[in-house]
Amino acid sequence: MPERDVCDRARQALEGVTPGPWEASYNPMDTSYPADYYTVITEREGDHIAEVDDEKRAEEHEGPHGKFGRDAHFIAAARTLVPELVAEVERLRANQRHEELEAHLGKAAASQDRIYRHMPGSHNGRY
């Protein structure tokens, strides 16, 4: 079975998702073990989307620049990036279809001119 179009899959994944944009908020914890985490929230309303942390892997807890922080920022950015990427793919596809249509029309016009030149009574390719 062929895989569905990437734009269709992205639009389906966005259905019912909390509107964006989202942001990642760093929450340092004052404990003896790494327990910092990020909260992904909506920028306008501050609605809670997700928490990102990894208490089991201390080497990834590098404050706001650790791996889990980059993950949280990616999750937050994806809410805005995915619709933008879908729009860009669709724009590029439309341009490609337009260019292909123009190429086909150019070939058809050239064929038509060749036919007219060979028709009896034509004057330099025109009636």
Contact map, one row per residue, 1 for C-alpha under 8 A:
1110000000000000000000000000000000000000000000000000000000000000000000000000000000000000000000000000000000000000000000000000000
1111000000000000000000000000000000000000000000000000000000000000000000000000000000000000000000000000000000000000000000000000000
1111100000000000000000000000000000000000000000000000000000000000000000000000000000000000000000000000000000000000000000000000000
0111110110000000000000000000000000000000000000000000000000000000000000000000000000000000000000000000000000000000000000000000000
0011111110000000000000000000000000000000000000000000000000000000000000000000000000000000000000000000000000000000000000000000000
0001111111000000000000000000000000000000000000000000000000000000000000000000000000000000000000000000000000000000000000000000000
0000111111100000000000000000000000000000000000000000000000000000000000000000000000000100110000000000000000000000000000000000000
0001111111110000000000000000000000000000000000000000000000000000000000000000000000000000000000000000000000000000000000000000000
0001111111111000000000000000000000000000000000000000000000000000000000000000000000000000000000000000000000000000000000000000000
0000011111111100000000000000000000000000000000000000000000000000000000000000000001100100000000000000000000000000000000000000000
0000001111111110000000000000000000000000000000000000000000000000000000000000000000100100000000000000000000000000000000000000000
0000000111111110000000000000000000000000000000000000000000000000000000000000000000000000000000000000000000000000000000000000000
0000000011111110100000000000000000000000000000000000000000000000000000000000000000000000000000000000000000000000000000000000000
0000000001111111100000000000000000000000000000000000000000000000000000000000000000000000000000000000000000000000000000000000000
0000000000111111100000000000000000000000000000000000000000000000000000000000000000000000000000000000000000000000000000000000000
0000000000000111110000000000000000000000000000000000000000000000000000000000000000000000000000000000000000000000000000000000000
0000000000001111111000000000000000000000000000000000000000000000000000000000000000000000000000000000000000000000000000000000000
0000000000000001111100000000000000000000010000001000000000000000000000000000000000000000000000000000000000000000000000000000000
0000000000000000111110000000000000000000010000000000000000000000000000000000001000000000000000000000000000000000000000000000000
0000000000000000011111000000000000000000011000000000000000000000000000000000001100000000000000000000000000000000000000000000000
0000000000000000001111100000000000000000011100000000000000000000000000000001101100000000000000000000000000000000000000000000000
0000000000000000000111110000000000000001111000000000000000000000000000000001101100000000000000000000000000000000000000000000000
0000000000000000000011111000000000000001111000000000000000000000000000001001100000000000000000000000000000000000000000000000000
0000000000000000000001111100000000000111100000000000000000000000000000011001000000000000000000000000000000000000000000000000000
0000000000000000000000111110000000000111100000000000000000000000000000000000000000000000000000000000000000000000000000000000000
0000000000000000000000011111000000011110000000000000000000000001000010000000000000000000000000000000000000000000000000000000000
0000000000000000000000001111100000011110000000000000000000000000000000000000000000000000000000000000000000000000000000000000000
0000000000000000000000000111110000111000000000000000000000000010000000000000000000000000000000000000000000000000000000000000000
0000000000000000000000000011111001111000000000000000000000000000000000000000000000000000000000000000000000000000000000000000000
0000000000000000000000000001111100000000000000000000000000000000000000000000000000000000000000000000000000000000000000000000000
0000000000000000000000000000111111100000000000000000000000000000000000000000000000000000000000000000000000000000000000000000000
0000000000000000000000000000011111000000000000000000000000000000000000000000000000000000000000000000000000000000000000000000000
0000000000000000000000000000001111100000000000000000000001000000000000000000000000000000000000000000000000000000000000000000000
0000000000000000000000000000101111110000000000000000001001001000000000000000000000000000000000000000000000000000000000000000000
0000000000000000000000000001101011111000000000000000111000000000000000000000000000000000000000000000000000000000000000000000000
0000000000000000000000000111100001111100000000000000100000001010000000000000000000000000000000000000000000000000000000000000000
0000000000000000000000000111100000111110000000000011110000000000000110000000000000000000000000000000000000000000000000000000000
0000000000000000000000011110000000011111000000000011100000000000000110010000000000000000000000000000000000000000000000000000000
0000000000000000000000011110000000001111100000011111000000000000000000010000000000000000000000000000000000000000000000000000000
0000000000000000000001111000000000000111110000011111000000000000000000011011000000000000000000000000000000000000000000000000000
0000000000000000000001111000000000000011111001111100000000000000000000000001000000000000000000000000000000000000000000000000000
0000000000000000011111100000000000000001111111111000000000000000000000000000000000000000000000000000000000000000000000000000000
0000000000000000000111100000000000000000111111000000000000000000000000000000000000000000000000000000000000000000000000000000000
0000000000000000000010000000000000000000011111000000000000000000000000000000000000000000000000000000000000000000000000000000000
0000000000000000000000000000000000000000011111100000000000000000000000000000000000000000000000000000000000000000000000000000000
0000000000000000000000000000000000000000111111110000000000000000000000000000000000000000000000000000000000000000000000000000000
0000000000000000000000000000000000000000110011111000000000000000000000000000000000000000000000000000000000000000000000000000000
0000000000000000000000000000000000000011110001111100000000000000000000000000000000000000000000000000000000000000000000000000000
0000000000000000010000000000000000000011110000111110000000000000000000000000000000000000000000000000000000000000000000000000000
0000000000000000000000000000000000000011100000011111000000000000000000000000000000000000000000000000000000000000000000000000000
0000000000000000000000000000000000001111000000001111100000000000000000010000000000000000000000000000000000000000000000000000000
0000000000000000000000000000000000001111000000000111110000000000000110110000000000000000000000000000000000000000000000000000000
0000000000000000000000000000000000111100000000000011111000000000000100000000000000000000000000000000000000000000000000000000000
0000000000000000000000000000000000101000000000000001111111011000000100000000000000000000000000000000000000000000000000000000000
0000000000000000000000000000000001100000000000000000111111000000000000000000000000000000000000000000000000000000000000000000000
0000000000000000000000000000000000000000000000000000011111000000000000000000000000000000000000000000000000000000000000000000000
0000000000000000000000000000000000000000000000000000011111111000000000000000000000000000000000000000000000000000000000000000000
0000000000000000000000000000000011000000000000000000011111111000000000000000000000000000000000000000000000000000000000000000000
0000000000000000000000000000000000000000000000000000000011111100000000000000000000000000000000000000000000000000000000000000000
0000000000000000000000000000000000000000000000000000010011111100011100000000000000000000000000000000000000000000000000000000000
0000000000000000000000000000000001010000000000000000010011111110011100000000000000000000000000000000000000000000000000000000000
0000000000000000000000000000000000000000000000000000000000111111111000000000000000000000000000000000000000000000000000000000000
0000000000000000000000000001000000010000000000000000000000001111110010000000000000000000000000000000000000000000000000000000000
0000000000000000000000000100000000000000000000000000000000000111110010000000000000000000000000000000000000000000000000000000000
0000000000000000000000000000000000000000000000000000000000000111111011000000000000000000000000000000000000000000000000000000000
0000000000000000000000000000000000000000000000000000000000011111111111000000000000000000000000000000000000000000000000000000000
0000000000000000000000000000000000000000000000000000000000011100111111100000000000000000000000000000000000000000000000000000000
0000000000000000000000000000000000001100000000000001110000011000011111110000000000000000000000000000000000000000000000000000000
0000000000000000000000000100000000001100000000000001000000000011111111111000000000000000000000000000000000000000000000000000000
0000000000000000000000000000000000000000000000000000000000000000111111111100000000000000000000000000000000000000000000000000000
0000000000000000000000000000000000000000000000000001000000000000001111111110000000000000000000000000000000000000000000000000000
0000000000000000000000010000000000000111000000000011000000000000000111111111000000000000000000000000000000000000000000000000000
0000000000000000000000110000000000000001000000000000000000000000000011111111100000000000000000000000000000000000000000000000000
0000000000000000000000000000000000000000000000000000000000000000000001111111110000000000000000000000000000000000000000000000000
0000000000000000000000000000000000000001000000000000000000000000000000111111111000000000000000000000000000000000000000000000000
0000000000000000000011110000000000000001100000000000000000000000000000011111111100000000000000000000000000000000000000000000000
0000000000000000000011100000000000000000000000000000000000000000000000001111111110000000000000000000000000000000000000000000000
0000000000000000000000000000000000000000000000000000000000000000000000000111111111000000000000000000000000000000000000000000000
0000000000000000001111000000000000000000000000000000000000000000000000000011111111100000000000000000000000000000000000000000000
0000000000000000000111000000000000000000000000000000000000000000000000000001111111110000000000000000000000000000000000000000000
0000000000000000000000000000000000000000000000000000000000000000000000000000111111111000000000000000000000000000000000000000000
0000000001000000000000000000000000000000000000000000000000000000000000000000011111111100000000000000000000000000000000000000000
0000000001100000000000000000000000000000000000000000000000000000000000000000001111111110000000000000000000000000000000000000000
0000000000000000000000000000000000000000000000000000000000000000000000000000000111111111000000000000000000000000000000000000000
0000000000000000000000000000000000000000000000000000000000000000000000000000000011111111100000000000000000000000000000000000000
0000001001100000000000000000000000000000000000000000000000000000000000000000000001111111110000000000000000000000000000000000000
0000000000000000000000000000000000000000000000000000000000000000000000000000000000111111111000000000000000000000000000000000000
0000000000000000000000000000000000000000000000000000000000000000000000000000000000011111111100000000000000000000000000000000000
0000001000000000000000000000000000000000000000000000000000000000000000000000000000001111111110000000000000000000000000000000000
0000001000000000000000000000000000000000000000000000000000000000000000000000000000000111111111000000000000000000000000000000000
0000000000000000000000000000000000000000000000000000000000000000000000000000000000000011111111100000000000000000000000000000000
0000000000000000000000000000000000000000000000000000000000000000000000000000000000000001111111110000000000000000000000000000000
0000000000000000000000000000000000000000000000000000000000000000000000000000000000000000111111111000000000000000000000000000000
0000000000000000000000000000000000000000000000000000000000000000000000000000000000000000011111111100000000000000000000000000000
0000000000000000000000000000000000000000000000000000000000000000000000000000000000000000001111111110000000000000000000000000000
0000000000000000000000000000000000000000000000000000000000000000000000000000000000000000000111111111000000000000000000000000000
0000000000000000000000000000000000000000000000000000000000000000000000000000000000000000000011111111100000000000000000000000000
0000000000000000000000000000000000000000000000000000000000000000000000000000000000000000000001111111110000000000000000000000000
0000000000000000000000000000000000000000000000000000000000000000000000000000000000000000000000111111111000000000000000000000000
0000000000000000000000000000000000000000000000000000000000000000000000000000000000000000000000011111111100000000000000000000000
0000000000000000000000000000000000000000000000000000000000000000000000000000000000000000000000001111111110000000000000000000000
0000000000000000000000000000000000000000000000000000000000000000000000000000000000000000000000000111111111000000000000000000000
0000000000000000000000000000000000000000000000000000000000000000000000000000000000000000000000000011111111100000000000000000000
0000000000000000000000000000000000000000000000000000000000000000000000000000000000000000000000000001111111110000000000000000000
0000000000000000000000000000000000000000000000000000000000000000000000000000000000000000000000000000111111111000000000000000000
0000000000000000000000000000000000000000000000000000000000000000000000000000000000000000000000000000011111111100000000000000000
0000000000000000000000000000000000000000000000000000000000000000000000000000000000000000000000000000001111111110000000000000000
0000000000000000000000000000000000000000000000000000000000000000000000000000000000000000000000000000000111111111000000000000000
0000000000000000000000000000000000000000000000000000000000000000000000000000000000000000000000000000000011111111100000000000000
0000000000000000000000000000000000000000000000000000000000000000000000000000000000000000000000000000000001111111110000000000000
0000000000000000000000000000000000000000000000000000000000000000000000000000000000000000000000000000000000111111111000000000000
0000000000000000000000000000000000000000000000000000000000000000000000000000000000000000000000000000000000011111111100000000000
0000000000000000000000000000000000000000000000000000000000000000000000000000000000000000000000000000000000001111111110000000110
0000000000000000000000000000000000000000000000000000000000000000000000000000000000000000000000000000000000000111111111000000100
0000000000000000000000000000000000000000000000000000000000000000000000000000000000000000000000000000000000000011111111100000100
0000000000000000000000000000000000000000000000000000000000000000000000000000000000000000000000000000000000000001111111100100111
0000000000000000000000000000000000000000000000000000000000000000000000000000000000000000000000000000000000000000111111100111110
0000000000000000000000000000000000000000000000000000000000000000000000000000000000000000000000000000000000000000011111110100100
0000000000000000000000000000000000000000000000000000000000000000000000000000000000000000000000000000000000000000001111111100000
0000000000000000000000000000000000000000000000000000000000000000000000000000000000000000000000000000000000000000000001111100000
0000000000000000000000000000000000000000000000000000000000000000000000000000000000000000000000000000000000000000000000111110001
0000000000000000000000000000000000000000000000000000000000000000000000000000000000000000000000000000000000000000000111111111111
0000000000000000000000000000000000000000000000000000000000000000000000000000000000000000000000000000000000000000000010001111111
0000000000000000000000000000000000000000000000000000000000000000000000000000000000000000000000000000000000000000000010000111110
0000000000000000000000000000000000000000000000000000000000000000000000000000000000000000000000000000000000000000111111000111111
0000000000000000000000000000000000000000000000000000000000000000000000000000000000000000000000000000000000000000100110000111111
0000000000000000000000000000000000000000000000000000000000000000000000000000000000000000000000000000000000000000000100001110111
